[in-house]
Amino acid sequence: MATGTRSALLCSVSIIILLKISVFSCQQFSISFRQPSDCGDGSYFDISSLSCVKCGSNQVSSKSGLACECRAGFRVLVSNGVSILCQECPEANQVVTQDGYECIRCPGTVGKDGKCQCPEGSVLVERDGNGNPLNEARCQACSATDPAFSAPDMTGNRCVRCGDSFINSSQSCICGTSNTLAGGMCFPANSLPTSVASNVIFSQLTLPVQSAWFSSFMYSSAAACLLFSNRTACQSLGNMCVMNMHSSGSINNDVCGLYNTIYRTTAAQGSSQDISYWRTNLPWLYYGDQPGMASQALQNEPLPVGFSFKGAQKNTNIELRAAVYSVRGEFLRWESVGRGNLQLCPDTPTRQQSAFTFGTAYKQSCVLSVSELLTGYPEPLFYDVFLVIQNSQDNRLLAVPLLNANQQFNGQFVNQGSDMSKWFLTRRLMLVDTLSGREKSISSSPGVIRVASDIKIGFQLVPNTQKGQVYPPLMSVGYSDVQIKDPSTQTVTVTFSVEYTMNQEEARIKTDIALGVLGGVAVVHSLLKTASWKRRIASPLIDLETIMKFLVFYAGDLANVFFIITVGTGLYWLIFFKAQLFVSVLLPLPVQEERFVVYVGCAFALKTVQFLHKIFVQLSVDVFFIDWERPRGKTTKHVEASGEAKSQASPVSIWRTYFVANEWNEIQTIRKINPTFQIMAVLFFLEVVGFSNLALRDPSSNLSRSPEQYTPSYSLILRYGVATAMWLCIGLIQMIFFTVFHERFVEDKIRQFVDLCSISNISVLLLSHRCFGYYIHGRSVHGHADTNMDEMNSNLKREAENLCGQRGLLPNSDTQTFQISITNRLRAQYDRIIEPISRRRGPSRLVDATANPCEQSTKAYHTMNRFLGSVIDHAHREMDYIVKDKLLLERVIGMEFIEPLDKSIFYNDDSHSFADVLFYGNEGVLLIFDALFFCVVDLGKQNFILAAVLTYLQQMVFRLIRNGLGRRNLANKTLVDKRFLI
């Protein structure tokens, strides 16, 4: 028991010791957090130990809190640069000198700091000419009049010559009562208003701010500029006008009003650089004082240089240079624009420089922290931007006009519309203004900041130019006003872009003309289709169904018109923009592409109507398989009731019919191309090979891009042009390959089906319209097809050796496929035979409940088989037919000129046009529909991979629908049980 207690006690002590060791090991590297404000008056903050250290005797903490100094009345006796020793002044009427090392008597008053103080206009003298301390300090008055014109300097220790404004205004260093003292300068009476409006209007916040900077320097800058022609003051005044967004009005005491007053007053001084808007000594801020000057500045005369994308004279470099000024009006430097000086968004220099490659649609956007802007831009910089025009003699600078979206005139925004005649063009811009929004003092934190959130440089191509000439560029800027609440969480979105435009009116007119002409052709073609459809259904009346059919036909033809126009437009811009030597065309802007996107949407919507109508027509086709096989003998059948034996014809096997029906069911959705390969090939060339790079908004024709390069946005027109061109080219190559090689040397399912019909001794009747359709003559030349293998091989051998007749419907003819135009009488008889079956699929009140469905189907099948067989054999004189060739014009317009009144007409059809009731015969519609579907998805998401996936899914869905519903229609129309269609 004692041993257990002792063990437990020992264990507890060990744990406590370990915890102590752990705590000690954690605390031995920790310090107490202190800052200078925590140290108090008797201690200072030691920057080495990061702790508070107590000052010595007769010492207090300095204002910074980082050192100690002697108390008032104590001088520094010893100082080694680290520590000091203080000694009290020996006499009661002595104070410490300004440097703190001597004691001296004061001639006058003593300041709050315990040191001598002199009256205004005098300087304090504590040492003689040799530097020896005086027993008593003296106050030496500065001579404010001629010839000295002196006054105490900022420290009050020496007399210096006073400012020229005092001397010029009052002939002394004292600004008289008749003069105005402002900004440390003295001004005589002048034409400027003495009361100025120093408020800055932040229009987006509807918040006027009484700017400390404007209050301190606005009037003095204006007066110095007007009275003394002080260039720095003039620049400073102009900068303040820029900070107020160049806004002006009827009042003349705001900053831009003062600038305009000086501009008008100094008209006699002339202009700078022979530019009438640039007054001597003043910064150039406005293109005149009235609207309407924009067109003269921007579209009066093109630049004397041309731009070229390729060749020996390639010129795509845009060189801009800016004169940079400080907020105080000082000229700082010339800067080459680029590499980030006007682009607030951080990026690599290579990508930022891409903004100044002609033809490259550059746009860079980012979100910046307000706290970073406050830290990085304590004062704004101002830029006068020029375009460098290089020639053989010298480099000229062309002023780039500025369109400030925030500029107001009489309280109204004047530059936010598209009407150029109302614009006020200006000069000089800033990027970030954190100064004008300071109210209390210049050193206080701003309540509002202003950021150039949208800077855009625009070039416009000269109409009909062949030498790449453009008009002078226009720089547009929009500012965002941000009220400071929590800078660490507030952000502002900024954008820098360069865009290129040309007059698109001619292209729009040509497109409208093409649309009108082709639309008229589409109307005529649709009328012909409607007339053909009316003849093929044998209906002379124009009813609502006729009108609806015309609209459906017109939708398909108009879809083709829109498709032709959009593809032509896309290829035009792709070829002429990317391949041009000297610049003669520029891509439409994204907003100008909206009309094109509408055309593509119309093409897709109308083509969808045509596509769905094609599927509906194919799913309602009347199909019947005529079995020519006849019994080859008789069989004996015993009757159970009487026990007698009856002799009857041997039954004909139905399996051949089932087999042909299955083959027909399988070829319903085959196509002339491989849809999956089509999608994969298009995607491969666009994404892997890099043809998608041709759709970028730049003049480059390279298929590959370096990751370090700037990648501009895609042009929807070019993207559509590249995608459709690739889709159509690959589709056309596939069709040529399958038609010329695959179907000839590998497999042709359409002709194989015709051969199968002949081998199976089965003909096929297809009625796509009431009185029009197709006939495949499959009657075996051997008489029988229901035979064994030996006889079948023997028959095929005889046919190969031309030892039997030909397969054609007519003697000595190989033509097995026909377009047929039947009479009303024949169609009526067809409907009477099939009516019982059709009634069974109708409303229940029309169905004979006592009838056996299987017996009805079997009876109808045999009746129809015998009837159609007899018609083909010319057994019905009143329902006879003739065989002839179609006229060339009939083939071209798809319409039969002869109406079958007494006899049906079988048109020879070697082109196997019965495939029109299959996907195979409508490859053009399917190819265009898939291309439009692919492009519509891509235009919406700009993602070729997504477009390819959705196009594949769309094809699968419609293929399943066509197969499923086509199988059901085949079972209903051929009277073949759908269980045998696998």
ABEGO torsion letter per residue (X at the ends): XAAAAAAAAAAAAAAAAAAAAAAAAAAAABBBBBBAAAAEAABBBBAAAGBBBBBBBGBBBBAAGABBBBBBGBBBABBAGABBBBBBBABAABBBBAAGABBBBBABBBBAAGBBBBBBGBBBBABBAAGBBBABBBBBBBBABOAAGBBBBAAGABBBBBBAAAAAAAGBABBBAABBBBGGBBBBBBABBABBBABBBBAAAGBBBBBAAAAAAAAAAAAAAAAAGBAAAAAAAAAAAAAAGGBBBABAABAAAAAAAAAAAAAAAEBBGGBAABBBGBBBABBEABBGAAAAAAAABBBABBBBABEAABBABBBBBBBBBBAAGBBABBBBBEGGAABABBBBAAAAAAAABBGBBBBBBBBBBAAAAAAABABBBBBBBBBBBBBAABBBBBBBBBBBAABBBGGBBAAABABAAABBBBBEBBABBAAAABAABAABBBABBBBBABBBBBBBBBBGBAAGBBBBBBBBBBBBBBBBABAAABBBBBBBBBBBBBBAAAAAAAAAAAAAAAAAAAAAAAAAAAAAAAAAAGBABBBAAAAAAAAAAAAAAAAAAAAAAAAAAAAAAAAAAAABBBBABBBBBAAAAAAAAAAAAAAAAAAAAAAAAAAAAAAABBBBBBBABBBABBBBBBBAAAGBBBBBBBBBBAAAAAAAAAAAAAAAABBABBAAAAAAAAAAAAAAAGAAAAABBBABABABBBAABBBBBBBAAAAAAAAAAAAAAAAAAAAAAAAAAAAAAABBAAAAAAAAAAAAGBBBBBBABAABBBBBBABBAAGBABBBAAAAAAAAAAAAAGABBBABABBGBABABBBBBBBAAAAAAAAAAAAAAAAAABBAAABBAABBAAAAAAAAAAAAAAAAAAAAAGABAAABBBBBBBBAAAAAAGBBABBBAABBBBBBBAAGAAAAABAAAAAAAAAAAAAAAAAAAAAAAGBAAAAAAAAAAAAAAAAAAAAAAAAAAAAAAAGBBAAABX
